């Protein structure tokens, strides 16, 4: 029996799991993230704090599992995708981690859109948002002294793997599942795009080498092996972005499947086998971790899960400290607001991503004196579902022949039967709960096993490792009501987008 470690460098926490080769989770460890918020719209993390969170959680799962360190075959990491960090010539941090929640680069996103939005979308798979490209330009123009010290730009999960393998700055890498966020890549070819790089005056040598997610990038160095309780020389696998790892770990590897990560960032994606960049609506196009020629069009709400956290604390403060808070809130909602009412909630409390509108903020529309907190909470659940419906409409427009038979849902929101029923009824697609809760770390562990040849068919192994627990089917009556309410949602969205754009300076 061989064992594999998968680690997820998430927004709210680092999670690490140790699995056997059948996919059983033998030990799990978690360490909360430390996000540093600034009054200037900054959100950063310290790279060595992130690295230490991996060291601590790996050591914990090795100790908990009782597995002999020599039986651990490999390790892979996944992580947050839209933020970046810079490293110097020695591979040491030249910047903090510039989080995907950090909005300081918003003016440069506008610059990139005005100059080459369609070209960037066609080549890289998505339009500029608060992602790598604008962040790179922000460092270049706002902090030129620091920018000159940056040898390479990278992402935290790749940097941590780089450190564990003892690689220097020149050997900095990134796997291809992150490339759509760069604004400087040819996604279909998995290379850096010389025309885009030149257009914005960024030095091509500042971009890392591009590798496959399952590539062995090096061996675990002695000092790190001793700290984590592992063996010197253990293979370190490149890994991938967290959403790619989630899709793989949930077994979303066939055409016709959709995926909902109901977590901090509410993410909705669909499996397709065509390269279909969205120039019109600006949704995202990601490459799959399984095969580079498979893709998943995706859009995400910047902190959709945080909308619910906010509502929990503000509307239901008496329940907020309970470990069962959301279960209790759902019970109250089903008691008071068992049926939908014509209230819509726009869920973009910290900017909209698809298209990139960083000045967007939240909106409730259509409520009146007879409505209670339960109605507003239900409207939040529905608002995120309506945003998913908008994404699905876009995909069906660009791929009219596409048929989707199932949405697999994971994350904290997957526990809500109420929310799953709402989403199924809004989208008209069955919602499936699965037996695997920690999909990202299993996706990384799958890549680790595949990278060293223990798993010979990555797609088949992913499918076999997940079982369905419960399926929520669309409610015909609810679907008819939501079909009438969706145009109201879209009209409010369109009009409020113009309002916030005109008054964006108020929010910074």
LINDA-V169076 format. One record per backbone hydrogen bond with DSSP energy under -1.0 kcal/mol. CO is the residue of the C=O (numbers start at 1). NH is the residue of the N-H. Records with the same first field share a line. If there is no record, write none. Layout:
BEGIN
CO->NH ; NH
END
This chain:
BEGIN
2->21
3->73
4->19
5->76
6->17
7->78
8->10 ; 15
9->80
12->33
13->10
14->31
15->8
16->29
17->6
18->26 ; 27
19->4
20->23
24->20
27->18
29->16
31->14
36->44
38->41
41->103
42->38
43->99
44->36
45->97
46->50
47->51
48->52
49->53
50->54
51->55
52->56
53->57
54->58
55->59
56->60
57->61
58->62
59->63
60->64
61->65
62->66
68->71
69->72
71->3
74->5
75->237
76->7
78->9
79->242
84->98
85->154
86->94 ; 95
87->151 ; 152
88->91
89->169
92->88
97->45 ; 99
98->84
99->102
103->106
105->109
106->110
107->111
108->112
109->113
110->114
111->115
112->116
113->117
116->120
117->121
118->122
119->123
120->124
121->125
123->187
129->131
131->135
132->136
133->137
134->138
135->139
136->140
137->141
138->142
139->143
143->147
144->148
147->150
152->87
154->85
155->159
156->160
157->161
158->162
159->163
160->164
161->165
162->167
163->166
164->221
168->171
169->172
172->209
174->211
175->178
176->179
178->181
179->182
181->133
184->193
186->190 ; 191
191->186
193->197
194->198
195->199
196->200
197->202
198->201
203->206
204->207
206->153
209->174
211->176
212->215
213->239
215->238
218->236
220->233
221->225
222->226
223->227
224->228
225->229 ; 230
231->234
234->220
235->75
236->217
241->245
242->246
243->247
244->248
245->249
246->250
247->252
248->251
251->253
254->257
256->405 ; 406
257->271
258->408
259->269
260->410
261->263 ; 267
262->413
264->305 ; 306
266->301
267->261
268->299
269->259
271->256
272->295
277->279
278->282
284->298
286->296
291->294
294->288
295->272
296->286
297->270
298->284
299->268
301->303 ; 304
303->307
305->309
306->310
307->311
308->312
309->313
310->314
311->315
312->316
316->319
319->322
322->325
324->328
325->329
326->330
327->331
328->332
329->333
330->334
331->335
332->336
333->337
341->343
344->365
346->363
347->349
348->351
352->357
357->352 ; 360
360->351
363->346
365->344
368->371
372->376
373->377
374->378
375->379
376->380
377->381
378->382
379->383
380->384
381->385
382->386
383->387
384->388
385->389
386->390
387->391
388->392
389->393
390->394
391->395
392->396
393->397
394->398
395->399
399->402
406->258
407->432
408->260
410->262
411->414
412->415
413->416
416->420
417->421
418->422
419->423
420->424
421->425
422->426
423->427
424->428
430->407
431->472
432->409
433->469 ; 470
437->439
438->442
439->443
440->444
441->445
442->446
443->447
444->448
445->449
446->450
447->451
448->452
449->454 ; 455
450->453
457->461
458->462
459->463
460->464
461->465
463->466
467->435
470->433
472->431
475->479
476->480
477->481
478->482
479->483
480->484
481->485
482->486
485->489
486->490
487->491
488->492
489->493
490->494
491->495
492->496
493->497
494->498
495->499
496->500
497->501
498->502
499->503
503->506
504->507
END
